[in-house]
Amino acid sequence: MMHTELIDQEDLRERLVALGFSVPSGATAEQACEYAVTGLCPERALALRRMVEDILAGSATVLPAVREAISRTLLPALVPRP
């Protein structure tokens, strides 16, 4: 039987915490993304961009709430500014 990785709210929070972002336990995906983009510096933005690329390009199943939070909060914050 094949086992597929599932990325849910808690997994997203754990990934953000592993990158050094302060995200409280029990945060929703949307809240976790909001914590991550608050006071974002270039180094952290790069780490966050790599994490988002890994999640979206990987073979894991991303729950709709997580995908929506990434699209709504993280991706706009990671767009390079002129």
All heavy atoms as a GROMACS GRO file, in nm:
protein
  617
    1MET      N    1   0.083  -0.118   0.000
    1MET     CA    2   0.000   0.000   0.000
    1MET      C    3   0.088   0.125   0.000
    1MET      O    4   0.184   0.135   0.075
    1MET     CB    5  -0.088  -0.001   0.125
    1MET     CG    6  -0.187   0.110   0.126
    1MET     SD    7  -0.305   0.074   0.260
    1MET     CE    8  -0.355   0.238   0.294
    2MET      N    9   0.054   0.219  -0.084
    2MET     CA   10   0.133   0.341  -0.098
    2MET      C   11   0.086   0.444   0.006
    2MET      O   12  -0.033   0.462   0.028
    2MET     CB   13   0.116   0.396  -0.238
    2MET     CG   14   0.206   0.507  -0.270
    2MET     SD   15   0.189   0.541  -0.446
    2MET     CE   16   0.336   0.630  -0.474
    3HIS      N   17   0.182   0.508   0.071
    3HIS     CA   18   0.151   0.608   0.173
    3HIS      C   19   0.188   0.745   0.119
    3HIS      O   20   0.301   0.770   0.080
    3HIS     CB   21   0.228   0.578   0.301
    3HIS     CG   22   0.204   0.677   0.409
    3HIS    ND1   23   0.079   0.714   0.451
    3HIS    CD2   24   0.290   0.748   0.486
    3HIS    CE1   25   0.090   0.803   0.548
    3HIS    NE2   26   0.217   0.825   0.570
    4THR      N   27   0.092   0.836   0.116
    4THR     CA   28   0.115   0.971   0.067
    4THR      C   29   0.128   1.067   0.183
    4THR      O   30   0.049   1.062   0.277
    4THR     CB   31  -0.003   1.016  -0.022
    4THR    OG1   32  -0.020   0.922  -0.127
    4THR    CG2   33   0.020   1.152  -0.080
    5GLU      N   34   0.229   1.154   0.176
    5GLU     CA   35   0.246   1.255   0.279
    5GLU      C   36   0.133   1.356   0.269
    5GLU      O   37   0.091   1.395   0.162
    5GLU     CB   38   0.381   1.326   0.262
    5GLU     CG   39   0.407   1.429   0.369
    5GLU     CD   40   0.536   1.505   0.350
    5GLU    OE1   41   0.602   1.488   0.247
    5GLU    OE2   42   0.569   1.583   0.438
    6LEU      N   43   0.084   1.398   0.384
    6LEU     CA   44  -0.025   1.493   0.391
    6LEU      C   45   0.024   1.617   0.464
    6LEU      O   46   0.080   1.608   0.573
    6LEU     CB   47  -0.143   1.431   0.467
    6LEU     CG   48  -0.267   1.517   0.484
    6LEU    CD1   49  -0.334   1.537   0.348
    6LEU    CD2   50  -0.363   1.450   0.580
    7ILE      N   51   0.005   1.733   0.403
    7ILE     CA   52   0.046   1.857   0.467
    7ILE      C   53  -0.080   1.926   0.518
    7ILE      O   54  -0.161   1.977   0.441
    7ILE     CB   55   0.125   1.947   0.371
    7ILE    CG1   56   0.252   1.874   0.328
    7ILE    CG2   57   0.157   2.081   0.438
    7ILE    CD1   58   0.338   1.947   0.230
    8ASP      N   59  -0.095   1.925   0.652
    8ASP     CA   60  -0.209   1.989   0.715
    8ASP      C   61  -0.161   2.112   0.791
    8ASP      O   62  -0.044   2.151   0.782
    8ASP     CB   63  -0.282   1.890   0.807
    8ASP     CG   64  -0.195   1.837   0.920
    8ASP    OD1   65  -0.081   1.886   0.940
    8ASP    OD2   66  -0.240   1.745   0.990
    9GLN      N   67  -0.251   2.174   0.865
    9GLN     CA   68  -0.218   2.297   0.939
    9GLN      C   69  -0.102   2.276   1.036
    9GLN      O   70  -0.012   2.360   1.045
    9GLN     CB   71  -0.340   2.345   1.017
    9GLN     CG   72  -0.451   2.393   0.931
    9GLN     CD   73  -0.569   2.444   1.008
    9GLN    OE1   74  -0.644   2.521   0.953
    9GLN    NE2   75  -0.592   2.408   1.131
   10GLU      N   76  -0.102   2.165   1.106
   10GLU     CA   77   0.003   2.140   1.205
   10GLU      C   78   0.138   2.117   1.137
   10GLU      O   79   0.241   2.163   1.185
   10GLU     CB   80  -0.034   2.021   1.294
   10GLU     CG   81   0.062   1.998   1.408
   10GLU     CD   82   0.076   2.116   1.504
   10GLU    OE1   83  -0.015   2.198   1.517
   10GLU    OE2   84   0.183   2.124   1.569
   11ASP      N   85   0.137   2.048   1.024
   11ASP     CA   86   0.261   2.026   0.951
   11ASP      C   87   0.317   2.158   0.900
   11ASP      O   88   0.437   2.183   0.909
   11ASP     CB   89   0.239   1.929   0.834
   11ASP     CG   90   0.369   1.894   0.766
   11ASP    OD1   91   0.458   1.837   0.833
   11ASP    OD2   92   0.384   1.924   0.646
   12LEU      N   93   0.231   2.244   0.848
   12LEU     CA   94   0.275   2.376   0.803
   12LEU      C   95   0.335   2.454   0.919
   12LEU      O   96   0.442   2.513   0.907
   12LEU     CB   97   0.158   2.453   0.742
   12LEU     CG   98   0.187   2.597   0.699
   12LEU    CD1   99   0.289   2.601   0.587
   12LEU    CD2  100   0.059   2.668   0.658
   13ARG      N  101   0.268   2.454   1.034
   13ARG     CA  102   0.319   2.524   1.152
   13ARG      C  103   0.454   2.470   1.194
   13ARG      O  104   0.547   2.546   1.222
   13ARG     CB  105   0.219   2.511   1.269
   13ARG     CG  106   0.254   2.601   1.387
   13ARG     CD  107   0.174   2.568   1.511
   13ARG     NE  108   0.220   2.446   1.576
   13ARG     CZ  109   0.330   2.439   1.651
   13ARG    NH1  110   0.405   2.544   1.671
   13ARG    NH2  111   0.365   2.325   1.706
   14GLU      N  112   0.468   2.337   1.195
   14GLU     CA  113   0.596   2.276   1.233
   14GLU      C  114   0.707   2.313   1.136
   14GLU      O  115   0.821   2.337   1.178
   14GLU     CB  116   0.580   2.125   1.241
   14GLU     CG  117   0.498   2.078   1.359
   14GLU     CD  118   0.467   1.930   1.357
   14GLU    OE1  119   0.512   1.858   1.264
   14GLU    OE2  120   0.396   1.884   1.449
   15ARG      N  121   0.677   2.319   1.008
   15ARG     CA  122   0.778   2.360   0.910
   15ARG      C  123   0.821   2.504   0.932
   15ARG      O  124   0.940   2.537   0.921
   15ARG     CB  125   0.724   2.343   0.767
   15ARG     CG  126   0.712   2.198   0.724
   15ARG     CD  127   0.642   2.189   0.589
   15ARG     NE  128   0.618   2.052   0.552
   15ARG     CZ  129   0.670   1.994   0.443
   15ARG    NH1  130   0.747   2.063   0.362
   15ARG    NH2  131   0.645   1.869   0.415
   16LEU      N  132   0.726   2.590   0.962
   16LEU     CA  133   0.758   2.731   0.989
   16LEU      C  134   0.841   2.745   1.115
   16LEU      O  135   0.938   2.821   1.118
   16LEU     CB  136   0.630   2.814   0.998
   16LEU     CG  137   0.554   2.831   0.866
   16LEU    CD1  138   0.416   2.890   0.891
   16LEU    CD2  139   0.633   2.914   0.767
   17VAL      N  140   0.805   2.673   1.219
   17VAL     CA  141   0.881   2.677   1.344
   17VAL      C  142   1.023   2.626   1.321
   17VAL      O  143   1.120   2.682   1.372
   17VAL     CB  144   0.808   2.596   1.455
   17VAL    CG1  145   0.898   2.574   1.576
   17VAL    CG2  146   0.679   2.667   1.496
   18ALA      N  147   1.038   2.522   1.241
   18ALA     CA  148   1.171   2.467   1.210
   18ALA      C  149   1.259   2.570   1.138
   18ALA      O  150   1.381   2.567   1.150
   18ALA     CB  151   1.158   2.341   1.126
   19LEU      N  152   1.195   2.662   1.065
   19LEU     CA  153   1.270   2.768   0.998
   19LEU      C  154   1.299   2.886   1.090
   19LEU      O  155   1.364   2.982   1.049
   19LEU     CB  156   1.193   2.817   0.875
   19LEU     CG  157   1.182   2.720   0.758
   19LEU    CD1  158   1.094   2.779   0.650
   19LEU    CD2  159   1.319   2.685   0.703
   20GLY      N  160   1.247   2.881   1.212
   20GLY     CA  161   1.273   2.987   1.308
   20GLY      C  162   1.162   3.088   1.325
   20GLY      O  163   1.178   3.187   1.397
   21PHE      N  164   1.048   3.064   1.261
   21PHE     CA  165   0.935   3.154   1.277
   21PHE      C  166   0.861   3.121   1.406
   21PHE      O  167   0.849   3.005   1.442
   21PHE     CB  168   0.838   3.144   1.158
   21PHE     CG  169   0.898   3.192   1.028
   21PHE    CD1  170   0.953   3.102   0.939
   21PHE    CD2  171   0.899   3.326   0.997
   21PHE    CE1  172   1.008   3.145   0.820
   21PHE    CE2  173   0.955   3.371   0.879
   21PHE     CZ  174   1.010   3.280   0.789
   22SER      N  175   0.810   3.222   1.472
   22SER     CA  176   0.737   3.203   1.596
   22SER      C  177   0.588   3.189   1.564
   22SER      O  178   0.522   3.287   1.531
   22SER     CB  179   0.760   3.323   1.689
   22SER     OG  180   0.688   3.305   1.807
   23VAL      N  181   0.540   3.065   1.570
   23VAL     CA  182   0.400   3.037   1.540
   23VAL      C  183   0.345   2.956   1.657
   23VAL      O  184   0.393   2.848   1.686
   23VAL     CB  185   0.386   2.956   1.409
   23VAL    CG1  186   0.240   2.930   1.379
   23VAL    CG2  187   0.453   3.028   1.292
   24PRO      N  188   0.243   3.009   1.726
   24PRO     CA  189   0.189   2.939   1.842
   24PRO      C  190   0.119   2.809   1.805
   24PRO      O  191   0.064   2.795   1.696
   24PRO     CB  192   0.091   3.038   1.903
   24PRO     CG  193   0.058   3.134   1.795
   24PRO     CD  194   0.174   3.136   1.702
   25SER      N  195   0.122   2.717   1.897
   25SER     CA  196   0.053   2.590   1.880
   25SER      C  197  -0.096   2.616   1.862
   25SER      O  198  -0.152   2.703   1.927
   25SER     CB  199   0.078   2.502   2.002
   25SER     OG  200   0.015   2.378   1.987
   26GLY      N  201  -0.158   2.541   1.774
   26GLY     CA  202  -0.301   2.555   1.751
   26GLY      C  203  -0.338   2.660   1.650
   26GLY      O  204  -0.456   2.682   1.622
   27ALA      N  205  -0.237   2.727   1.592
   27ALA     CA  206  -0.265   2.829   1.492
   27ALA      C  207  -0.322   2.764   1.366
   27ALA      O  208  -0.281   2.655   1.327
   27ALA     CB  209  -0.137   2.905   1.456
   28THR      N  210  -0.419   2.832   1.304
   28THR     CA  211  -0.471   2.783   1.177
   28THR      C  212  -0.365   2.805   1.069
   28THR      O  213  -0.266   2.878   1.093
   28THR     CB  214  -0.598   2.859   1.137
   28THR    OG1  215  -0.564   2.996   1.111
   28THR    CG2  216  -0.706   2.850   1.243
   29ALA      N  217  -0.386   2.749   0.953
   29ALA     CA  218  -0.292   2.769   0.843
   29ALA      C  219  -0.281   2.916   0.808
   29ALA      O  220  -0.171   2.969   0.787
   29ALA     CB  221  -0.335   2.687   0.721
   30GLU      N  222  -0.395   2.984   0.804
   30GLU     CA  223  -0.396   3.128   0.772
   30GLU      C  224  -0.319   3.207   0.878
   30GLU      O  225  -0.237   3.294   0.844
   30GLU     CB  226  -0.541   3.177   0.764
   30GLU     CG  227  -0.555   3.316   0.707
   30GLU     CD  228  -0.532   3.323   0.556
   30GLU    OE1  229  -0.563   3.227   0.486
   30GLU    OE2  230  -0.483   3.428   0.512
   31GLN      N  231  -0.342   3.178   1.004
   31GLN     CA  232  -0.271   3.247   1.112
   31GLN      C  233  -0.122   3.219   1.107
   31GLN      O  234  -0.040   3.309   1.126
   31GLN     CB  235  -0.328   3.206   1.248
   31GLN     CG  236  -0.467   3.254   1.275
   31GLN     CD  237  -0.530   3.187   1.396
   31GLN    OE1  238  -0.497   3.073   1.430
   31GLN    NE2  239  -0.623   3.257   1.461
   32ALA      N  240  -0.085   3.094   1.081
   32ALA     CA  241   0.057   3.057   1.073
   32ALA      C  242   0.126   3.136   0.963
   32ALA      O  243   0.238   3.186   0.982
   32ALA     CB  244   0.070   2.907   1.048
   33CYS      N  245   0.060   3.149   0.850
   33CYS     CA  246   0.119   3.226   0.738
   33CYS      C  247   0.131   3.373   0.774
   33CYS      O  248   0.230   3.438   0.740
   33CYS     CB  249   0.035   3.208   0.612
   33CYS     SG  250   0.045   3.041   0.542
   34GLU      N  251   0.032   3.426   0.844
   34GLU     CA  252   0.037   3.566   0.886
   34GLU      C  253   0.152   3.590   0.983
   34GLU      O  254   0.222   3.691   0.974
   34GLU     CB  255  -0.096   3.608   0.949
   34GLU     CG  256  -0.208   3.620   0.847
   34GLU     CD  257  -0.345   3.640   0.909
   34GLU    OE1  258  -0.356   3.649   1.034
   34GLU    OE2  259  -0.442   3.644   0.832
   35TYR      N  260   0.174   3.498   1.077
   35TYR     CA  261   0.288   3.509   1.168
   35TYR      C  262   0.419   3.507   1.089
   35TYR      O  263   0.513   3.579   1.121
   35TYR     CB  264   0.290   3.395   1.270
   35TYR     CG  265   0.195   3.415   1.386
   35TYR    CD1  266   0.078   3.340   1.395
   35TYR    CD2  267   0.224   3.506   1.488
   35TYR    CE1  268  -0.009   3.357   1.502
   35TYR    CE2  269   0.138   3.523   1.595
   35TYR     CZ  270   0.022   3.448   1.601
   35TYR     OH  271  -0.064   3.466   1.707
   36ALA      N  272   0.427   3.423   0.988
   36ALA     CA  273   0.550   3.408   0.911
   36ALA      C  274   0.586   3.533   0.833
   36ALA      O  275   0.705   3.565   0.818
   36ALA     CB  276   0.539   3.288   0.816
   37VAL      N  277   0.488   3.604   0.782
   37VAL     CA  278   0.519   3.721   0.698
   37VAL      C  279   0.536   3.850   0.779
   37VAL      O  280   0.579   3.951   0.725
   37VAL     CB  281   0.415   3.742   0.585
   37VAL    CG1  282   0.413   3.622   0.494
   37VAL    CG2  283   0.279   3.773   0.639
   38THR      N  284   0.505   3.846   0.908
   38THR     CA  285   0.521   3.964   0.992
   38THR      C  286   0.670   3.991   1.013
   38THR      O  287   0.742   3.905   1.063
   38THR     CB  288   0.451   3.943   1.128
   38THR    OG1  289   0.314   3.917   1.104
   38THR    CG2  290   0.466   4.065   1.216
   39GLY      N  291   0.715   4.108   0.973
   39GLY     CA  292   0.855   4.145   0.990
   39GLY      C  293   0.951   4.061   0.909
   39GLY      O  294   1.062   4.031   0.954
   40LEU      N  295   0.912   4.024   0.791
   40LEU     CA  296   0.992   3.936   0.706
   40LEU      C  297   1.116   4.008   0.655
   40LEU      O  298   1.108   4.115   0.595
   40LEU     CB  299   0.904   3.890   0.588
   40LEU     CG  300   0.948   3.770   0.509
   40LEU    CD1  301   0.961   3.648   0.599
   40LEU    CD2  302   0.848   3.741   0.399
   41CYS      N  303   1.233   3.950   0.680
   41CYS     CA  304   1.359   4.005   0.630
   41CYS      C  305   1.402   3.923   0.508
   41CYS      O  306   1.348   3.815   0.484
   41CYS     CB  307   1.466   4.001   0.738
   41CYS     SG  308   1.519   3.834   0.784
   42PRO      N  309   1.498   3.971   0.428
   42PRO     CA  310   1.537   3.900   0.306
   42PRO      C  311   1.582   3.755   0.329
   42PRO      O  312   1.547   3.667   0.250
   42PRO     CB  313   1.652   3.985   0.250
   42PRO     CG  314   1.626   4.123   0.303
   42PRO     CD  315   1.565   4.101   0.439
   43GLU      N  316   1.656   3.729   0.436
   43GLU     CA  317   1.705   3.594   0.461
   43GLU      C  318   1.589   3.499   0.493
   43GLU      O  319   1.584   3.386   0.444
   43GLU     CB  320   1.806   3.592   0.577
   43GLU     CG  321   1.934   3.667   0.549
   43GLU     CD  322   1.920   3.818   0.568
   43GLU    OE1  323   1.829   3.866   0.638
   43GLU    OE2  324   2.002   3.890   0.507
   44ARG      N  325   1.498   3.546   0.575
   44ARG     CA  326   1.383   3.463   0.612
   44ARG      C  327   1.289   3.447   0.493
   44ARG      O  328   1.226   3.343   0.478
   44ARG     CB  329   1.310   3.522   0.731
   44ARG     CG  330   1.399   3.517   0.856
   44ARG     CD  331   1.327   3.568   0.974
   44ARG     NE  332   1.291   3.449   1.052
   44ARG     CZ  333   1.222   3.452   1.162
   44ARG    NH1  334   1.177   3.566   1.208
   44ARG    NH2  335   1.194   3.343   1.227
   45ALA      N  336   1.279   3.550   0.409
   45ALA     CA  337   1.195   3.541   0.289
   45ALA      C  338   1.249   3.432   0.196
   45ALA      O  339   1.172   3.356   0.138
   45ALA     CB  340   1.190   3.675   0.217
   46LEU      N  341   1.379   3.424   0.184
   46LEU     CA  342   1.440   3.320   0.100
   46LEU      C  343   1.411   3.181   0.155
   46LEU      O  344   1.373   3.091   0.081
   46LEU     CB  345   1.592   3.343   0.089
   46LEU     CG  346   1.668   3.243   0.003
   46LEU    CD1  347   1.616   3.244  -0.141
   46LEU    CD2  348   1.816   3.274   0.006
   47ALA      N  349   1.426   3.164   0.286
   47ALA     CA  350   1.397   3.035   0.348
   47ALA      C  351   1.249   3.000   0.332
   47ALA      O  352   1.215   2.885   0.301
   47ALA     CB  353   1.434   3.038   0.496
   48LEU      N  354   1.164   3.097   0.348
   48LEU     CA  355   1.020   3.076   0.333
   48LEU      C  356   0.986   3.041   0.188
   48LEU      O  357   0.906   2.952   0.162
   48LEU     CB  358   0.946   3.202   0.377
   48LEU     CG  359   0.797   3.193   0.400
   48LEU    CD1  360   0.761   3.082   0.497
   48LEU    CD2  361   0.743   3.327   0.450
   49ARG      N  362   1.047   3.110   0.093
   49ARG     CA  363   1.024   3.082  -0.049
   49ARG      C  364   1.064   2.938  -0.082
   49ARG      O  365   0.991   2.867  -0.152
   49ARG     CB  366   1.104   3.180  -0.134
   49ARG     CG  367   1.082   3.160  -0.285
   49ARG     CD  368   1.148   3.268  -0.367
   49ARG     NE  369   1.081   3.394  -0.340
   49ARG     CZ  370   1.143   3.506  -0.305
   49ARG    NH1  371   1.273   3.511  -0.294
   49ARG    NH2  372   1.074   3.615  -0.281
   50ARG      N  373   1.177   2.893  -0.030
   50ARG     CA  374   1.222   2.755  -0.055
   50ARG      C  375   1.124   2.654   0.004
   50ARG      O  376   1.094   2.552  -0.057
   50ARG     CB  377   1.361   2.733   0.002
   50ARG     CG  378   1.468   2.802  -0.078
   50ARG     CD  379   1.605   2.776  -0.021
   50ARG     NE  380   1.706   2.842  -0.101
   50ARG     CZ  381   1.819   2.888  -0.054
   50ARG    NH1  382   1.847   2.875   0.076
   50ARG    NH2  383   1.905   2.947  -0.132
   51MET      N  384   1.072   2.684   0.124
   51MET     CA  385   0.976   2.594   0.186
   51MET      C  386   0.848   2.586   0.103
   51MET      O  387   0.796   2.478   0.077
   51MET     CB  388   0.941   2.643   0.328
   51MET     CG  389   0.846   2.550   0.401
   51MET     SD  390   0.758   2.628   0.538
   51MET     CE  391   0.633   2.719   0.448
   52VAL      N  392   0.800   2.701   0.056
   52VAL     CA  393   0.678   2.703  -0.026
   52VAL      C  394   0.701   2.627  -0.156
   52VAL      O  395   0.616   2.548  -0.198
   52VAL     CB  396   0.633   2.848  -0.053
   52VAL    CG1  397   0.525   2.853  -0.159
   52VAL    CG2  398   0.586   2.914   0.075
   53GLU      N  399   0.815   2.647  -0.218
   53GLU     CA  400   0.847   2.574  -0.342
   53GLU      C  401   0.849   2.424  -0.317
   53GLU      O  402   0.796   2.346  -0.398
   53GLU     CB  403   0.981   2.620  -0.399
   53GLU     CG  404   0.977   2.759  -0.459
   53GLU     CD  405   1.114   2.813  -0.496
   53GLU    OE1  406   1.217   2.749  -0.463
   53GLU    OE2  407   1.119   2.920  -0.559
   54ASP      N  408   0.910   2.382  -0.207
   54ASP     CA  409   0.916   2.239  -0.174
   54ASP      C  410   0.775   2.182  -0.154
   54ASP      O  411   0.745   2.073  -0.200
   54ASP     CB  412   0.998   2.216  -0.047
   54ASP     CG  413   1.146   2.235  -0.068
   54ASP    OD1  414   1.190   2.240  -0.185
   54ASP    OD2  415   1.219   2.246   0.032
   55ILE      N  416   0.691   2.257  -0.084
   55ILE     CA  417   0.555   2.209  -0.058
   55ILE      C  418   0.476   2.198  -0.188
   55ILE      O  419   0.413   2.096  -0.215
   55ILE     CB  420   0.482   2.302   0.042
   55ILE    CG1  421   0.540   2.285   0.182
   55ILE    CG2  422   0.331   2.274   0.042
   55ILE    CD1  423   0.486   2.385   0.284
   56LEU      N  424   0.479   2.304  -0.268
   56LEU     CA  425   0.396   2.307  -0.388
   56LEU      C  426   0.448   2.220  -0.501
   56LEU      O  427   0.369   2.171  -0.583
   56LEU     CB  428   0.378   2.452  -0.436
   56LEU     CG  429   0.306   2.545  -0.338
   56LEU    CD1  430   0.296   2.686  -0.397
   56LEU    CD2  431   0.169   2.491  -0.302
   57ALA      N  432   0.579   2.198  -0.506
   57ALA     CA  433   0.636   2.116  -0.613
   57ALA      C  434   0.648   1.969  -0.574
   57ALA      O  435   0.672   1.884  -0.660
   57ALA     CB  436   0.774   2.169  -0.651
   58GLY      N  437   0.629   1.939  -0.446
   58GLY     CA  438   0.644   1.802  -0.398
   58GLY      C  439   0.524   1.715  -0.432
   58GLY      O  440   0.424   1.760  -0.490
   59SER      N  441   0.535   1.592  -0.394
   59SER     CA  442   0.429   1.495  -0.423
   59SER      C  443   0.328   1.482  -0.309
   59SER      O  444   0.233   1.405  -0.319
   59SER     CB  445   0.492   1.359  -0.452
   59SER     OG  446   0.564   1.313  -0.339
   60ALA      N  447   0.350   1.556  -0.202
   60ALA     CA  448   0.259   1.549  -0.087
   60ALA      C  449   0.123   1.607  -0.121
   60ALA      O  450   0.111   1.696  -0.206
   60ALA     CB  451   0.319   1.624   0.032
   61THR      N  452   0.023   1.559  -0.053
   61THR     CA  453  -0.112   1.614  -0.065
   61THR      C  454  -0.123   1.731   0.031
   61THR      O  455  -0.101   1.717   0.150
   61THR     CB  456  -0.217   1.507  -0.030
   61THR    OG1  457  -0.201   1.397  -0.120
   61THR    CG2  458  -0.357   1.563  -0.040
   62VAL      N  459  -0.153   1.848  -0.024
   62VAL     CA  460  -0.166   1.969   0.056
   62VAL      C  461  -0.316   1.993   0.077
   62VAL      O  462  -0.391   2.006  -0.019
   62VAL     CB  463  -0.101   2.090  -0.015
   62VAL    CG1  464  -0.112   2.214   0.070
   62VAL    CG2  465   0.044   2.060  -0.051
   63LEU      N  466  -0.356   1.997   0.203
   63LEU     CA  467  -0.497   2.020   0.233
   63LEU      C  468  -0.541   2.156   0.178
   63LEU      O  469  -0.461   2.251   0.175
   63LEU     CB  470  -0.522   2.014   0.383
   63LEU     CG  471  -0.511   1.875   0.446
   63LEU    CD1  472  -0.545   1.881   0.594
   63LEU    CD2  473  -0.601   1.776   0.377
   64PRO      N  474  -0.665   2.167   0.137
   64PRO     CA  475  -0.714   2.292   0.077
   64PRO      C  476  -0.693   2.416   0.164
   64PRO      O  477  -0.657   2.522   0.112
   64PRO     CB  478  -0.863   2.264   0.055
   64PRO     CG  479  -0.872   2.117   0.038
   64PRO     CD  480  -0.767   2.061   0.132
   65ALA      N  481  -0.713   2.406   0.294
   65ALA     CA  482  -0.694   2.522   0.382
   65ALA      C  483  -0.549   2.569   0.382
   65ALA      O  484  -0.521   2.690   0.385
   65ALA     CB  485  -0.737   2.489   0.524
   66VAL      N  486  -0.457   2.474   0.374
   66VAL     CA  487  -0.314   2.508   0.370
   66VAL      C  488  -0.278   2.570   0.236
   66VAL      O  489  -0.212   2.673   0.229
   66VAL     CB  490  -0.227   2.383   0.398
   66VAL    CG1  491  -0.080   2.414   0.379
   66VAL    CG2  492  -0.254   2.331   0.539
   67ARG      N  493  -0.325   2.510   0.128
   67ARG     CA  494  -0.298   2.564  -0.006
   67ARG      C  495  -0.354   2.706  -0.020
   67ARG      O  496  -0.289   2.795  -0.073
   67ARG     CB  497  -0.357   2.472  -0.113
   67ARG     CG  498  -0.322   2.513  -0.255
   67ARG     CD  499  -0.370   2.412  -0.356
   67ARG     NE  500  -0.308   2.282  -0.342
   67ARG     CZ  501  -0.188   2.249  -0.389
   67ARG    NH1  502  -0.115   2.339  -0.451
   67ARG    NH2  503  -0.140   2.128  -0.374
   68GLU      N  504  -0.474   2.727   0.032
   68GLU     CA  505  -0.537   2.859   0.025
   68GLU      C  506  -0.459   2.961   0.108
   68GLU      O  507  -0.438   3.074   0.064
   68GLU     CB  508  -0.682   2.852   0.074
   68GLU     CG  509  -0.756   2.982   0.057
   68GLU     CD  510  -0.902   2.970   0.093
   68GLU    OE1  511  -0.962   2.864   0.072
   68GLU    OE2  512  -0.955   3.071   0.144
   69ALA      N  513  -0.415   2.923   0.226
   69ALA     CA  514  -0.338   3.015   0.311
   69ALA      C  515  -0.205   3.052   0.246
   69ALA      O  516  -0.164   3.168   0.249
   69ALA     CB  517  -0.314   2.952   0.448
   70ILE      N  518  -0.141   2.955   0.184
   70ILE     CA  519  -0.016   2.982   0.112
   70ILE      C  520  -0.042   3.078  -0.002
   70ILE      O  521   0.029   3.177  -0.020
   70ILE     CB  522   0.049   2.850   0.062
   70ILE    CG1  523   0.104   2.772   0.181
   70ILE    CG2  524   0.158   2.880  -0.040
   70ILE    CD1  525   0.152   2.632   0.145
   71SER      N  526  -0.146   3.051  -0.080
   71SER     CA  527  -0.178   3.136  -0.195
   71SER      C  528  -0.221   3.276  -0.153
   71SER      O  529  -0.184   3.374  -0.218
   71SER     CB  530  -0.291   3.073  -0.278
   71SER     OG  531  -0.249   2.951  -0.333
   72ARG      N  532  -0.297   3.285  -0.047
   72ARG     CA  533  -0.354   3.413  -0.006
   72ARG      C  534  -0.256   3.499   0.073
   72ARG      O  535  -0.258   3.621   0.063
   72ARG     CB  536  -0.477   3.386   0.080
   72ARG     CG  537  -0.558   3.511   0.110
   72ARG     CD  538  -0.677   3.480   0.195
   72ARG     NE  539  -0.777   3.411   0.115
   72ARG     CZ  540  -0.891   3.366   0.161
   72ARG    NH1  541  -0.918   3.379   0.290
   72ARG    NH2  542  -0.978   3.306   0.084
   73THR      N  543  -0.168   3.437   0.151
   73THR     CA  544  -0.081   3.513   0.242
   73THR      C  545   0.067   3.506   0.207
   73THR      O  546   0.134   3.608   0.200
   73THR     CB  547  -0.102   3.466   0.387
   73THR    OG1  548  -0.242   3.469   0.417
   73THR    CG2  549  -0.027   3.551   0.486
   74LEU      N  550   0.119   3.384   0.188
   74LEU     CA  551   0.263   3.370   0.167
   74LEU      C  552   0.307   3.416   0.027
   74LEU      O  553   0.403   3.492   0.015
   74LEU     CB  554   0.308   3.226   0.189
   74LEU     CG  555   0.301   3.175   0.333
   74LEU    CD1  556   0.360   3.035   0.340
   74LEU    CD2  557   0.371   3.267   0.429
   75LEU      N  558   0.240   3.367  -0.076
   75LEU     CA  559   0.285   3.401  -0.211
   75LEU      C  560   0.288   3.550  -0.238
   75LEU      O  561   0.389   3.601  -0.289
   75LEU     CB  562   0.200   3.327  -0.316
   75LEU     CG  563   0.217   3.175  -0.319
   75LEU    CD1  564   0.128   3.114  -0.426
   75LEU    CD2  565   0.362   3.136  -0.340
   76PRO      N  566   0.183   3.627  -0.202
   76PRO     CA  567   0.192   3.772  -0.223
   76PRO      C  568   0.307   3.838  -0.147
   76PRO      O  569   0.370   3.932  -0.196
   76PRO     CB  570   0.057   3.825  -0.173
   76PRO     CG  571  -0.035   3.709  -0.185
   76PRO     CD  572   0.050   3.588  -0.155
   77ALA      N  573   0.337   3.787  -0.029
   77ALA     CA  574   0.446   3.846   0.052
   77ALA      C  575   0.583   3.813  -0.006
   77ALA      O  576   0.681   3.882   0.022
   77ALA     CB  577   0.437   3.794   0.195
   78LEU      N  578   0.590   3.705  -0.085
   78LEU     CA  579   0.719   3.661  -0.139
   78LEU      C  580   0.747   3.712  -0.279
   78LEU      O  581   0.855   3.687  -0.333
   78LEU     CB  582   0.726   3.508  -0.136
   78LEU     CG  583   0.722   3.447   0.004
   78LEU    CD1  584   0.713   3.296  -0.004
   78LEU    CD2  585   0.843   3.490   0.084
   79VAL      N  586   0.653   3.783  -0.339
   79VAL     CA  587   0.674   3.839  -0.472
   79VAL      C  588   0.780   3.948  -0.462
   79VAL      O  589   0.768   4.039  -0.379
   79VAL     CB  590   0.543   3.897  -0.529
   79VAL    CG1  591   0.567   3.972  -0.658
   79VAL    CG2  592   0.441   3.787  -0.549
   80PRO      N  593   0.884   3.939  -0.544
   80PRO     CA  594   0.990   4.041  -0.539
   80PRO      C  595   0.933   4.179  -0.570
   80PRO      O  596   0.853   4.196  -0.659
   80PRO     CB  597   1.089   3.998  -0.648
   80PRO     CG  598   1.059   3.856  -0.674
   80PRO     CD  599   0.915   3.836  -0.642
   81ARG      N  600   0.975   4.275  -0.492
   81ARG     CA  601   0.931   4.414  -0.510
   81ARG      C  602   1.036   4.488  -0.595
   81ARG      O  603   1.155   4.469  -0.575
   81ARG     CB  604   0.918   4.486  -0.376
   81ARG     CG  605   0.835   4.409  -0.273
   81ARG     CD  606   0.690   4.448  -0.284
   81ARG     NE  607   0.615   4.391  -0.171
   81ARG     CZ  608   0.520   4.302  -0.184
   81ARG    NH1  609   0.490   4.256  -0.302
   81ARG    NH2  610   0.455   4.258  -0.080
   82PRO      N  611   0.991   4.576  -0.685
   82PRO     CA  612   1.088   4.652  -0.767
   82PRO      C  613   1.165   4.755  -0.687
   82PRO      O  614   1.132   4.796  -0.584
   82PRO     CB  615   1.001   4.721  -0.872
   82PRO     CG  616   0.860   4.710  -0.827
   82PRO     CD  617   0.855   4.604  -0.720
   0.00000   0.00000   0.00000
